[in-house]
Amino acid sequence: MLISDMSPILLRFLFGGSAVVASRLIAQSFGGRLGGIFAAFPAVYLAAVVGLSMEYEGSELLFVSEQLSKGALVGMAADICCALAASYFILKYGWKTGLSLSLLFWAVLAPLIYFMWFGF
């Protein structure tokens, strides 16, 4: 029972970890710009959708997939803003402070986008 409950979590770990490793290897081999494209690979989203298919079926699967996708759209919009903020803040304040500020910006912006887009 425990193993079947862990499958979606392990799947997310495998997809997400593989995307991070691939991004690093691509950046090391071909440069940061191409590596950055792969850093934005939606591995966690894809793993979440596959995980949902292990837990739900039929119309319930469609409903939870739609809800997940709406949240992913908000997250991706906030990620774009975070990347833009990081490119500014890191150059201005250094990587530690710049990264902290851009993540704080994301943490404020993502819920704001969600509530503006979908309401309460």
N, CA, C and O of each residue as an XYZ file, in Angstrom:
480
protein
N       0.830     -1.202      0.000
C       0.000      0.000      0.000
C       0.861      1.245      0.000
O       0.591      2.188     -0.744
N       1.906      1.259      0.837
C       2.774      2.418      0.934
C       3.489      2.685     -0.381
O       3.660      3.840     -0.769
N       3.906      1.635     -1.070
C       4.608      1.805     -2.340
C       3.693      2.442     -3.381
O       4.134      3.337     -4.103
N       2.444      2.015     -3.484
C       1.536      2.605     -4.468
C       1.227      4.059     -4.120
O       1.020      4.871     -5.021
N       1.190      4.408     -2.821
C       0.981      5.796     -2.415
C       2.189      6.657     -2.748
O       2.051      7.861     -2.962
N       3.361      6.059     -2.795
C       4.602      6.795     -3.066
C       4.861      6.972     -4.559
O       5.687      7.803     -4.936
N       4.186      6.223     -5.411
C       4.467      6.278     -6.845
C       4.367      7.679     -7.442
O       5.282      8.087     -8.157
N       3.296      8.437     -7.183
C       3.243      9.793     -7.741
C       4.361     10.697     -7.228
O       4.875     11.534     -7.971
N       4.736     10.532     -5.970
C       5.819     11.345     -5.404
C       7.148     10.977     -6.034
O       7.930     11.856     -6.395
N       7.408      9.693     -6.169
C       8.649      9.240     -6.800
C       8.717      9.671     -8.262
O       9.786     10.023     -8.763
N       7.587      9.641     -8.935
C       7.523     10.075    -10.324
C       7.887     11.553    -10.442
O       8.656     11.933    -11.325
N       7.341     12.386     -9.561
C       7.673     13.820     -9.563
C       9.162     14.025     -9.299
O       9.805     14.856     -9.940
N       9.701     13.270     -8.360
C      11.119     13.356     -8.031
C      11.969     12.987     -9.246
O      12.940     13.675     -9.558
N      11.604     11.906     -9.926
C      12.354     11.453    -11.087
C      12.296     12.477    -12.220
O      13.330     12.828    -12.788
N      11.098     12.957    -12.554
C      10.942     13.937    -13.627
C      11.677     15.237    -13.285
O      12.450     15.751    -14.094
N      11.432     15.758    -12.097
C      12.030     17.031    -11.695
C      13.538     16.952    -11.597
O      14.243     17.825    -12.101
N      14.037     15.912    -10.952
C      15.482     15.743    -10.821
C      16.163     15.553    -12.164
O      17.242     16.099    -12.393
N      15.550     14.790    -13.049
C      16.116     14.585    -14.387
C      16.174     15.894    -15.165
O      17.142     16.147    -15.881
N      15.151     16.724    -15.030
C      15.140     18.015    -15.725
C      16.248     18.932    -15.202
O      16.875     19.652    -15.980
N      16.487     18.910    -13.900
C      17.556     19.736    -13.322
C      18.918     19.268    -13.821
O      19.749     20.084    -14.221
N      19.147     17.964    -13.801
C      20.421     17.421    -14.269
C      20.616     17.729    -15.760
O      21.697     18.152    -16.168
N      19.585     17.522    -16.562
C      19.690     17.810    -17.998
C      19.976     19.284    -18.246
O      20.801     19.622    -19.095
N      19.307     20.154    -17.518
C      19.524     21.592    -17.668
C      20.969     21.957    -17.363
O      21.588     22.730    -18.094
N      21.499     21.403    -16.292
C      22.889     21.688    -15.909
C      23.861     21.185    -16.959
O      24.794     21.899    -17.325
N      23.662     19.966    -17.454
C      24.561     19.407    -18.463
C      24.500     20.185    -19.773
O      25.526     20.412    -20.414
N      23.306     20.589    -20.165
C      23.151     21.374    -21.396
C      23.802     22.740    -21.235
O      24.480     23.214    -22.147
N      23.602     23.379    -20.084
C      24.218     24.683    -19.831
C      25.740     24.569    -19.835
O      26.425     25.443    -20.366
N      26.268     23.509    -19.251
C      27.708     23.301    -19.194
C      28.278     23.048    -20.591
O      29.378     23.504    -20.904
N      27.545     22.331    -21.419
C      28.037     21.971    -22.749
C      27.783     23.030    -23.809
O      28.621     23.246    -24.684
N      26.610     23.704    -23.737
C      26.205     24.597    -24.816
C      25.969     26.034    -24.385
O      25.646     26.880    -25.219
N      26.120     26.323    -23.120
C      25.941     27.688    -22.640
C      24.666     27.866    -21.831
O      23.720     27.082    -21.915
N      24.687     28.929    -21.048
C      23.605     29.196    -20.119
C      22.266     29.489    -20.760
O      21.227     29.143    -20.198
N      22.264     30.121    -21.930
C      20.971     30.439    -22.555
C      20.202     29.187    -22.923
O      19.009     29.081    -22.641
N      20.877     28.243    -23.550
C      20.204     26.994    -23.914
C      19.871     26.186    -22.658
O      18.808     25.570    -22.580
N      20.759     26.187    -21.693
C      20.481     25.517    -20.430
C      19.286     26.131    -19.725
O      18.506     25.423    -19.088
N      19.138     27.450    -19.837
C      18.006     28.147    -19.238
C      16.681     27.728    -19.845
O      15.670     27.632    -19.148
N      16.689     27.480    -21.132
C      15.467     27.007    -21.791
C      15.049     25.674    -21.183
O      13.870     25.456    -20.903
N      16.013     24.788    -20.979
C      15.699     23.491    -20.391
C      15.413     23.591    -18.897
O      14.745     22.721    -18.338
N      15.905     24.635    -18.248
C      15.585     24.847    -16.829
C      14.096     25.133    -16.656
O      13.535     24.907    -15.584
N      13.469     25.625    -17.700
C      12.033     25.930    -17.645
C      11.174     24.757    -18.133
O       9.963     24.909    -18.294
N      11.778     23.607    -18.367
C      11.033     22.437    -18.817
C       9.968     22.077    -17.783
O      10.271     22.005    -16.592
N       8.749     21.854    -18.209
C       7.645     21.623    -17.247
C       7.597     20.198    -16.696
O       6.551     19.551    -16.732
N       8.716     19.718    -16.191
C       8.791     18.335    -15.703
C       7.858     18.084    -14.533
O       7.195     17.048    -14.487
N       7.795     18.995    -13.604
C       6.949     18.789    -12.427
C       5.479     18.772    -12.837
O       4.695     17.971    -12.327
N       5.110     19.658    -13.760
C       3.725     19.688    -14.252
C       3.371     18.355    -14.931
O       2.324     17.769    -14.655
N       4.242     17.894    -15.806
C       3.978     16.634    -16.512
C       3.896     15.467    -15.542
O       3.033     14.601    -15.681
N       4.792     15.440    -14.560
C       4.744     14.374    -13.562
C       3.455     14.451    -12.743
O       2.891     13.420    -12.376
N       2.991     15.660    -12.458
C       1.745     15.825    -11.703
C       0.555     15.307    -12.497
O      -0.332     14.663    -11.938
N       0.532     15.581    -13.789
C      -0.566     15.096    -14.630
C      -0.548     13.567    -14.702
O      -1.593     12.926    -14.591
N       0.627     12.992    -14.884
C       0.731     11.531    -14.911
C       0.325     10.957    -13.554
O      -0.372      9.944    -13.489
N       0.761     11.606    -12.470
C       0.380     11.156    -11.135
C      -1.119     11.194    -10.920
O      -1.686     10.296    -10.297
N      -1.769     12.239    -11.436
C      -3.230     12.323    -11.323
C      -3.906     11.163    -12.041
O      -4.920     10.638    -11.581
N      -3.329     10.771    -13.177
C      -3.932      9.669    -13.928
C      -3.824      8.345    -13.178
O      -4.544      7.395    -13.483
N      -2.925      8.283    -12.196
C      -2.817      7.079    -11.370
C      -3.856      7.084    -10.250
O      -4.191      6.036     -9.697
N      -4.362      8.274     -9.923
C      -5.274      8.407     -8.789
C      -6.735      8.607     -9.189
O      -7.634      8.284     -8.412
N      -6.986      9.135    -10.391
C      -8.346      9.484    -10.811
C      -8.646      8.869    -12.167
O      -7.745      8.453    -12.897
N      -9.940      8.820    -12.489
C     -10.387      8.301    -13.788
C     -11.542      9.138    -14.305
O     -12.208      9.838    -13.542
N     -11.769      9.060    -15.591
C     -12.949      9.656    -16.218
C     -13.109     11.142    -15.993
O     -12.147     11.906    -16.074
N     -14.339     11.544    -15.709
C     -14.648     12.972    -15.568
C     -13.948     13.591    -14.364
O     -13.624     14.779    -14.377
N     -13.714     12.796    -13.329
C     -12.987     13.322    -12.168
C     -11.532     13.649    -12.541
O     -10.987     14.651    -12.079
N     -10.909     12.813    -13.369
C      -9.556     13.078    -13.864
C      -9.530     14.350    -14.696
O      -8.615     15.163    -14.564
N     -10.532     14.527    -15.553
C     -10.600     15.743    -16.364
C     -10.724     16.988    -15.484
O     -10.078     18.003    -15.743
N     -11.554     16.906    -14.446
C     -11.748     18.052    -13.561
C     -10.462     18.415    -12.814
O     -10.064     19.580    -12.802
N      -9.810     17.423    -12.189
C      -8.597     17.738    -11.426
C      -7.453     18.150    -12.347
O      -6.613     18.958    -11.953
N      -7.402     17.614    -13.562
C      -6.389     18.023    -14.535
C      -6.598     19.471    -14.965
O      -5.635     20.219    -15.131
N      -7.864     19.865    -15.146
C      -8.167     21.251    -15.504
C      -7.750     22.192    -14.381
O      -7.164     23.244    -14.634
N      -8.052     21.814    -13.141
C      -7.674     22.638    -11.999
C      -6.151     22.761    -11.898
O      -5.629     23.852    -11.668
N      -5.443     21.648    -12.070
C      -3.986     21.654    -12.048
C      -3.434     22.552    -13.154
O      -2.488     23.307    -12.934
N      -4.025     22.466    -14.333
C      -3.555     23.257    -15.467
C      -3.769     24.751    -15.245
O      -2.924     25.558    -15.631
N      -4.880     25.126    -14.634
C      -5.115     26.539    -14.313
C      -4.048     27.041    -13.347
O      -3.501     28.129    -13.525
N      -3.763     26.256    -12.342
C      -2.711     26.630    -11.404
C      -1.354     26.700    -12.077
O      -0.548     27.575    -11.759
N      -1.090     25.787    -13.004
C       0.183     25.792    -13.724
C       0.328     27.049    -14.582
O       1.421     27.607    -14.690
N      -0.767     27.492    -15.190
C      -0.712     28.734    -15.973
C      -0.326     29.920    -15.097
O       0.485     30.758    -15.491
N      -0.910     29.979    -13.916
C      -0.565     31.052    -12.975
C       0.904     30.939    -12.587
O       1.634     31.930    -12.592
N       1.332     29.728    -12.250
C       2.721     29.519    -11.863
C       3.698     29.878    -12.961
O       4.749     30.462    -12.696
N       3.359     29.533    -14.195
C       4.252     29.844    -15.318
C       4.333     31.342    -15.572
O       5.405     31.862    -15.879
N       3.207     32.038    -15.447
C       3.221     33.497    -15.598
C       4.085     34.131    -14.505
O       4.867     35.044    -14.770
N       3.934     33.634    -13.274
C       4.750     34.149    -12.170
C       6.220     33.789    -12.369
O       7.099     34.572    -12.009
N       6.498     32.622    -12.934
C       7.879     32.222    -13.206
C       8.547     33.153    -14.209
O       9.715     33.504    -14.045
N       7.819     33.553    -15.240
C       8.370     34.482    -16.223
C       8.731     35.801    -15.541
O       9.807     36.353    -15.770
N       7.835     36.291    -14.715
C       8.095     37.536    -13.985
C       9.272     37.369    -13.027
O      10.081     38.284    -12.871
N       9.368     36.214    -12.390
C      10.468     35.933    -11.480
C      11.806     35.915    -12.229
O      12.801     36.450    -11.738
N      11.827     35.306    -13.405
C      13.058     35.260    -14.189
C      13.489     36.665    -14.609
O      14.674     36.996    -14.574
N      12.523     37.481    -15.003
C      12.854     38.866    -15.355
C      13.367     39.636    -14.139
O      14.339     40.385    -14.234
N      12.709     39.447    -13.005
C      13.147     40.112    -11.774
C      14.534     39.620    -11.363
O      15.372     40.416    -10.940
N      14.778     38.327    -11.483
C      16.082     37.771    -11.113
C      17.187     38.360    -11.976
O      18.259     38.695    -11.471
N      16.934     38.489    -13.274
C      17.972     39.048    -14.147
C      18.308     40.482    -13.755
O      19.452     40.912    -13.907
N      17.347     41.210    -13.262
C      17.580     42.579    -12.804
C      18.230     42.590    -11.415
O      19.274     43.213    -11.221
N      17.612     41.901    -10.455
C      18.075     41.946     -9.075
C      19.461     41.328     -8.893
O      20.266     41.842     -8.115
N      19.747     40.246     -9.590
C      21.052     39.593     -9.458
C      22.158     40.512     -9.952
O      23.205     40.618     -9.314
N      21.940     41.178    -11.081
C      22.949     42.109    -11.593
C      23.132     43.303    -10.656
O      24.241     43.816    -10.503
N      22.053     43.736    -10.041
C      22.113     44.927     -9.184
C      22.641     44.628     -7.780
O      23.404     45.424     -7.233
N      22.246     43.489     -7.183
C      22.553     43.215     -5.776
C      23.423     41.976     -5.541
O      23.757     41.677     -4.394
N      23.791     41.258     -6.587
C      24.531     40.013     -6.412
C      23.574     38.831     -6.368
O      22.363     39.003     -6.235
N      24.132     37.633     -6.482
C      23.260     36.474     -6.667
C      22.459     36.108     -5.425
O      21.306     35.696     -5.553
N      23.027     36.243     -4.223
C      22.286     35.835     -3.020
C      21.098     36.755     -2.758
O      19.969     36.288     -2.606
N      21.351     38.046     -2.705
C      20.271     39.000     -2.460
C      19.319     39.041     -3.643
O      18.103     39.089     -3.461
N      19.864     39.021     -4.856
C      19.029     39.062     -6.053
C      18.100     37.874     -6.156
O      16.931     38.022     -6.514
N      18.614     36.693     -5.841
C      17.782     35.495     -5.874
C      16.707     35.557     -4.789
O      15.553     35.200     -5.024
N      17.098     36.009     -3.612
C      16.126     36.140     -2.515
C      15.010     37.117     -2.873
O      13.835     36.840     -2.634
N      15.379     38.254     -3.442
C      14.370     39.248     -3.824
C      13.452     38.734     -4.925
O      12.244     38.968     -4.892
N      14.020     38.039     -5.891
C      13.183     37.538     -6.991
C      12.240     36.434     -6.516
O      11.112     36.346     -6.999
N      12.678     35.594     -5.583
C      11.790     34.565     -5.036
C      10.697     35.185     -4.159
O       9.554     34.729     -4.165
N      11.051     36.201     -3.427
C      10.044     36.930     -2.651
C       9.024     37.568     -3.593
O       7.821     37.539     -3.333
N       9.516     38.140     -4.682
C       8.640     38.728     -5.701
C       7.676     37.679     -6.241
O       6.483     37.947     -6.391
N       8.193     36.477     -6.535
C       7.346     35.392     -7.025
C       6.295     35.015     -5.987
O       5.128     34.820     -6.325
N       6.708     34.911     -4.726
C       5.791     34.497     -3.659
C       4.640     35.478     -3.471
O       3.540     35.079     -3.090
N       4.886     36.746     -3.733
C       3.825     37.756     -3.647
C       2.997     37.764     -4.928
O       1.771     37.867     -4.889
N       3.682     37.654     -6.056
C       3.019     37.788     -7.355
C       2.125     36.596     -7.706
O       1.026     36.795     -8.225
N       2.565     35.369     -7.438
C       1.786     34.183     -7.836
C       0.376     34.188     -7.238
O      -0.586     33.995     -7.981
N       0.211     34.401     -5.922
C      -1.164     34.461     -5.398
C      -1.950     35.653     -5.946
O      -3.155     35.559     -6.178
N      -1.260     36.764     -6.148
C      -1.921     37.943     -6.693
C      -2.471     37.664     -8.094
O      -3.609     38.021     -8.399
N      -1.674     37.034     -8.930
C      -2.128     36.664    -10.281
C      -3.310     35.700    -10.185
O      -4.303     35.851    -10.897
N      -3.194     34.708     -9.299
C      -4.259     33.720     -9.155
C      -5.591     34.382     -8.792
O      -6.617     34.127     -9.423
N      -5.555     35.241     -7.756
C      -6.802     35.862     -7.294
C      -7.349     36.871     -8.284
O      -8.563     37.053     -8.370
N      -6.480     37.529     -9.030
C      -6.947     38.457    -10.054
C      -7.564     37.703    -11.233
O      -8.542     38.161    -11.825
N      -6.994     36.555    -11.569
C      -7.423     35.784    -12.730
C      -8.668     34.940    -12.415
O      -9.629     34.917    -13.184
N      -8.628     34.252    -11.271
C      -9.703     33.307    -10.965
C     -10.603     33.735     -9.816
O     -11.607     33.077     -9.545
N     -10.267     34.809     -9.146
C     -11.074     35.263     -8.022
C     -10.833     34.409     -6.796
O      -9.939     33.563     -6.772
N     -11.644     34.645     -5.782
C     -11.476     33.891     -4.539
C     -12.263     32.650     -4.658
O     -12.282     31.840     -3.732
